[in-house]
């Protein structure tokens, strides 16, 4: 029932743009692995917007992985000076250019952006440049060869490529890892970066993503930076600072370094590539119930342990926030719990209590403005009505 829009066969892979039965377009590799699509515009943009809102001056950004280009294109909505994008598969680059133009914010035309059809780890390793933000894409941890993107050596290289105050953002699909794999990656980053925090990429009930963010320095979040970057977003000072603060802070999950929640786990290194072997094992055993992905009750239990270890009122990363701003963090916790309980039969009344807590923490005006999925499309004024055929 799907419809093939375009395909490219190359030495690296066969890549295709496919129209889904339910509508929308995805990029697919070897008719199996989906790189993203237009139905996930919210979450794909969140991967850029969330870290960009929290950095005081994100002038230069490096993307390790591109896929459709929707995530990288979101950086160009900010007044950045340089965006460097890497993508291993040249076939994917070609299809993004030909068919995803309406959703990537001028990524291939903007003079601030440069795209390398090369291995991102190698490009970053040899780069003479340093960046304010490095965003490592939402890879599939169990896919062969991906494990080297989560190693100690790669994170050390990323640390060296960050400017002072820089952020290394590692996105992870929680629905494809167990807590063990997440913990190993988090422990490995914590070995390199003086501070690691965890952010939700969405507020969905399932198939959620999260970001482990390595900070070049251990310093508190500057709340004024969120309002400042928000007003710069697509040059639209449309709302006051509280809107952007709530937009970002409700995605904050906790302080990994301060909690010590991953301290007992081993490091993932090039010589001992634990993720390369453990993630495929988890993926296989999850089908029989012998392993569990970090979803549903397991995800919520993990979030609860993290925020219990370091609640917002004692989290040193949140030290400069007002009580109202900390309530935006608490609102995110409440909404995550609400979405999980709402999906469980017989728990709707309990879910409603958490939604009411979410409304109280945000306030009625912000509750009406903010969409749960993330960055509102009307913040970035693009033409989303074109089809890939028209764009191509």
ZALUM-347584 format. One record per residue (C-alpha): residue in one letter; x, y, z. Coordinates in Angstrom, 1 decimal, padded with zeros to 4 digits, m for minus. Layout:
BEGIN
aa	east	north	up
A	X	Y	Z
...
% end
This chain:
BEGIN
aa	east	north	up
X	000.0	000.0	000.0
X	003.0	002.3	000.0
X	004.1	004.3	m003.0
X	007.7	004.6	m004.2
X	008.6	008.2	m005.0
X	012.2	007.8	m005.9
X	015.1	005.4	m005.4
X	018.9	005.5	m005.8
X	021.2	002.5	m005.9
X	024.8	003.0	m005.0
X	027.9	001.3	m003.6
X	026.8	002.2	000.0
X	023.1	001.3	m000.1
X	019.8	001.4	m001.9
X	018.0	004.5	m000.6
X	014.4	005.4	m001.4
X	011.7	008.0	m000.7
X	008.4	006.3	000.1
X	004.9	007.7	000.5
X	003.2	005.9	003.4
X	m000.4	004.6	003.4
X	m001.3	007.0	006.2
X	000.3	009.9	004.3
X	003.7	011.6	004.6
X	007.0	010.7	003.2
X	010.0	008.8	004.7
X	013.5	008.0	003.7
X	014.3	004.3	003.8
X	017.6	002.5	003.3
X	017.7	m001.0	001.8
X	013.9	m001.1	002.2
X	014.3	m001.7	005.9
X	015.9	001.1	007.9
X	013.9	004.3	008.1
X	015.9	007.5	008.5
X	013.0	009.8	009.3
X	010.2	011.5	007.5
X	007.7	014.3	007.2
X	005.3	012.8	009.7
X	008.0	013.3	012.4
X	008.8	017.0	011.7
X	008.1	017.9	015.3
X	010.6	015.5	016.9
X	013.1	015.8	014.1
X	013.2	019.6	014.7
X	013.3	019.1	018.4
X	016.7	017.4	018.1
X	018.1	020.8	017.0
X	015.7	023.3	018.7
X	016.0	022.0	022.2
X	019.9	022.2	022.5
X	020.0	025.4	020.4
X	017.5	027.1	022.9
X	019.7	026.3	025.8
X	023.1	027.5	024.5
X	023.9	031.2	025.0
X	025.3	031.8	021.5
X	025.1	028.8	019.2
X	026.9	030.4	016.2
X	028.4	027.1	014.8
X	026.8	023.7	014.7
X	028.1	020.3	013.6
X	025.7	017.5	012.7
X	026.9	013.9	012.9
X	024.3	012.3	010.6
X	021.7	013.9	008.3
X	019.0	011.6	007.0
X	016.2	013.6	005.6
X	017.9	016.9	006.6
X	014.9	018.1	008.6
X	016.9	018.1	011.9
X	019.9	020.0	010.4
X	017.7	022.4	008.5
X	016.1	023.6	011.7
X	019.5	025.1	012.8
X	019.2	027.6	009.9
X	016.1	029.1	011.6
X	018.5	030.5	014.1
X	021.0	033.3	013.3
X	023.9	030.8	013.0
X	027.1	031.6	011.2
X	028.1	028.0	010.1
X	026.4	024.6	009.9
X	028.4	021.6	009.0
X	026.5	018.4	008.2
X	027.8	014.9	007.6
X	026.0	011.9	006.1
X	027.6	008.5	005.5
X	025.4	007.6	002.5
X	025.7	009.8	m000.6
X	022.5	008.3	m001.9
X	020.7	009.8	001.1
X	022.2	013.2	000.5
X	021.0	013.1	m003.1
X	017.4	012.1	m002.2
X	017.2	014.8	000.6
X	018.3	017.5	m001.9
X	015.8	016.3	m004.6
X	012.7	015.5	m002.5
X	012.7	017.1	001.0
X	013.2	020.7	000.1
X	009.9	022.0	001.6
X	011.0	020.7	005.1
X	014.7	021.4	005.4
X	014.7	025.2	005.5
X	017.1	025.8	002.6
X	019.8	023.4	003.8
X	021.3	022.9	000.3
X	021.0	026.6	m000.7
X	022.0	028.5	002.4
X	025.6	029.7	002.2
X	026.0	029.1	005.9
X	025.7	025.3	005.5
X	028.1	022.8	004.1
X	027.3	019.1	003.6
X	029.9	016.2	003.5
X	028.8	012.8	002.2
X	031.3	011.1	004.5
X	031.7	009.3	007.8
X	030.8	011.9	010.4
X	033.2	010.6	013.0
X	036.1	010.9	010.6
X	035.1	014.4	009.4
X	034.9	015.6	013.0
X	038.2	014.0	013.9
X	040.1	015.8	011.2
X	038.3	019.1	011.4
X	040.4	022.1	012.3
X	037.1	023.9	013.3
X	035.5	024.1	016.7
X	031.8	024.3	017.3
X	029.3	025.6	019.9
X	027.0	022.6	019.4
X	027.7	019.1	018.1
X	024.5	017.1	017.5
X	024.9	013.3	017.0
X	021.8	012.0	015.2
X	019.3	009.4	016.2
X	021.1	006.3	015.1
X	020.0	002.7	015.5
X	022.4	001.3	018.3
X	021.9	m002.3	017.2
X	022.9	m001.7	013.6
X	026.3	m003.1	012.8
X	029.0	m000.4	012.8
X	027.0	002.2	014.8
X	028.6	001.3	018.1
X	031.8	003.3	017.4
X	029.7	006.6	017.6
X	029.1	005.9	021.3
X	032.7	005.3	022.3
X	035.0	007.0	024.8
X	037.4	007.9	021.9
X	034.6	009.6	019.8
X	033.4	011.6	022.8
X	036.9	012.7	023.6
X	037.3	013.9	020.1
X	034.0	015.7	020.3
X	035.1	017.4	023.5
X	038.2	018.7	021.8
X	036.1	020.1	018.9
X	033.8	022.1	021.2
X	034.3	025.8	021.9
X	034.1	026.9	025.6
X	030.5	026.5	026.8
X	029.9	023.9	024.0
X	027.4	021.1	024.0
X	027.7	017.6	022.6
X	024.2	016.2	022.1
X	023.8	012.4	021.8
X	020.3	011.4	020.7
X	019.1	007.9	021.6
X	015.9	006.0	020.7
X	014.7	004.7	024.0
X	012.6	002.2	022.2
X	015.7	000.5	020.8
X	017.9	000.3	024.0
X	017.6	m001.2	027.4
X	018.5	000.8	030.5
X	021.8	m001.0	030.4
X	022.8	000.4	027.0
X	021.6	003.9	027.9
X	023.6	003.7	031.1
X	026.8	002.6	029.4
X	026.6	005.4	026.9
X	025.8	007.9	029.7
X	028.7	006.6	031.9
X	031.0	006.9	028.9
X	030.0	010.5	028.2
X	030.3	011.3	032.0
X	033.9	010.1	031.8
X	034.7	012.8	029.2
X	032.4	015.7	030.0
X	032.4	017.4	033.4
X	028.6	017.6	033.2
X	026.0	015.4	031.5
X	022.3	016.1	031.5
X	019.4	014.2	030.1
X	016.6	015.8	027.9
X	013.4	014.3	026.5
X	013.1	014.7	022.7
X	009.3	014.5	022.9
X	006.4	014.0	025.4
X	004.9	011.0	023.7
X	003.5	007.9	025.4
X	005.8	005.6	023.5
X	008.6	005.5	020.9
X	010.3	008.3	022.8
X	013.8	009.7	022.2
X	016.1	011.3	024.7
X	019.4	013.2	024.5
X	022.4	012.8	026.7
X	024.1	016.2	026.6
X	027.8	016.5	027.4
X	028.7	020.0	028.6
X	032.2	021.4	027.9
X	032.1	023.0	031.4
X	030.1	022.2	034.5
X	028.0	025.4	034.7
X	024.4	026.2	035.5
X	021.8	026.7	032.7
X	021.4	030.4	031.8
X	017.6	030.8	031.6
X	017.9	034.2	029.9
X	019.6	032.4	027.0
X	016.5	030.4	026.3
X	014.3	033.5	025.9
X	017.0	035.2	023.8
X	017.4	032.3	021.4
X	013.7	031.8	021.3
X	013.1	035.4	020.1
X	015.8	034.9	017.5
X	014.1	031.7	016.2
X	013.3	032.5	012.5
X	013.5	036.2	013.6
X	010.1	036.0	015.2
X	009.7	037.7	018.6
X	006.2	036.3	018.6
X	005.8	035.4	022.3
X	007.5	036.5	025.6
X	010.4	034.7	027.2
X	008.1	032.5	029.4
X	006.8	030.7	026.2
X	010.3	029.7	025.1
X	011.4	028.8	028.6
X	008.5	026.5	029.1
X	009.0	025.1	025.6
X	012.5	024.0	026.4
X	012.5	023.3	030.2
X	009.6	020.9	030.1
X	011.9	018.6	028.1
X	014.6	018.5	030.9
X	014.7	015.1	032.6
X	017.6	015.4	035.0
X	021.3	015.8	035.9
X	023.0	012.5	035.1
X	026.4	013.5	036.5
X	025.1	014.8	039.8
X	022.8	011.8	040.3
X	025.6	009.2	039.8
X	022.8	007.0	038.4
X	025.2	005.4	035.8
X	028.4	005.3	037.9
X	028.5	001.5	038.3
X	028.4	000.8	034.6
X	031.4	000.1	032.3
X	032.9	002.3	029.6
X	032.2	001.8	025.9
X	035.5	002.0	024.0
X	036.9	001.2	020.6
X	038.8	m001.8	022.0
X	035.9	m002.9	024.2
X	032.8	m002.0	022.0
X	030.1	m003.1	024.4
X	027.3	m001.3	022.6
X	028.2	m002.9	019.3
X	027.4	m006.3	020.8
X	024.9	m005.6	023.6
X	022.5	m003.5	021.6
X	021.8	m006.2	019.0
X	021.4	m008.8	021.8
X	018.8	m006.6	023.5
X	017.0	m006.1	020.2
X	016.8	m009.8	019.6
X	015.9	m010.8	023.2
X	013.2	m008.1	023.6
X	011.1	m010.0	021.1
X	010.9	m012.9	023.6
X	010.6	m010.8	026.7
X	014.1	m011.8	027.9
X	015.2	m008.1	027.6
X	013.3	m004.9	027.9
X	013.5	m001.7	026.0
X	013.4	001.6	028.0
X	009.7	002.2	027.3
X	006.4	002.4	029.2
X	006.7	001.7	032.9
X	010.4	001.1	032.6
X	011.0	004.5	031.1
X	008.8	006.2	033.8
X	010.5	004.3	036.6
X	013.9	005.4	035.2
X	012.8	009.1	035.0
X	011.4	008.9	038.6
X	014.7	007.5	039.9
X	016.7	010.3	038.1
X	014.5	013.1	039.4
X	014.4	011.6	042.9
X	018.2	011.5	043.0
X	018.4	015.1	041.9
X	015.1	017.0	042.2
X	014.8	020.4	040.4
X	015.1	022.3	043.6
X	018.6	020.9	044.4
X	019.9	020.4	040.8
X	022.9	022.6	040.4
X	022.4	022.8	036.7
X	019.1	024.5	037.4
X	020.5	026.8	040.2
X	019.8	030.0	038.3
X	016.1	029.2	037.6
X	013.3	030.8	039.4
X	010.6	028.7	041.1
X	008.3	029.4	038.2
X	010.9	028.1	035.7
X	011.5	025.0	037.8
X	007.8	024.4	037.6
X	008.2	024.2	033.8
X	010.6	021.3	034.5
X	008.1	019.7	036.8
X	005.4	020.2	034.2
X	007.4	018.0	031.8
X	007.7	015.3	034.4
X	003.9	015.4	034.9
X	003.1	015.3	031.2
X	005.4	012.4	030.6
X	003.7	010.4	033.4
X	000.2	011.5	032.1
X	000.9	010.2	028.6
X	002.1	006.8	029.9
X	m000.9	006.4	032.3
X	m003.3	007.5	029.6
X	m002.1	004.6	027.4
X	m002.9	002.1	030.1
X	m006.4	000.7	030.4
X	m008.1	001.5	033.7
X	m005.8	004.3	034.7
X	m007.4	007.3	033.1
X	m008.4	008.9	036.4
X	m004.8	008.6	037.6
X	m003.6	010.1	034.3
X	m006.0	013.0	034.6
X	m004.4	014.0	038.0
X	m001.0	014.3	036.3
X	m002.5	016.3	033.4
X	m004.0	018.7	035.9
X	m000.6	019.0	037.6
X	000.9	019.8	034.2
X	m001.7	022.6	033.7
X	m001.0	024.0	037.1
X	002.8	024.1	036.6
X	002.5	025.7	033.2
X	m000.4	028.0	033.8
X	m003.5	028.1	031.6
X	m002.1	030.6	029.0
X	001.0	028.5	028.3
X	m001.0	025.2	028.3
X	m003.1	026.6	025.5
X	m000.1	027.8	023.4
X	002.3	024.9	023.7
X	001.8	021.7	021.7
X	003.0	018.5	023.5
X	004.9	017.3	020.4
X	007.5	020.2	020.6
X	008.3	023.2	018.4
X	005.2	024.6	016.8
X	005.3	024.6	013.0
X	004.2	028.2	012.8
X	007.4	029.3	014.6
X	009.3	028.5	011.4
X	007.4	029.9	008.5
X	008.1	027.4	005.7
X	005.9	026.2	002.9
X	004.8	022.7	004.1
X	002.2	022.2	001.4
X	004.6	021.0	m001.3
X	004.9	017.3	m002.0
X	008.3	015.7	m002.6
X	007.4	015.4	m006.3
X	006.9	019.2	m006.5
X	010.1	019.8	m004.5
X	012.1	017.6	m006.8
% end
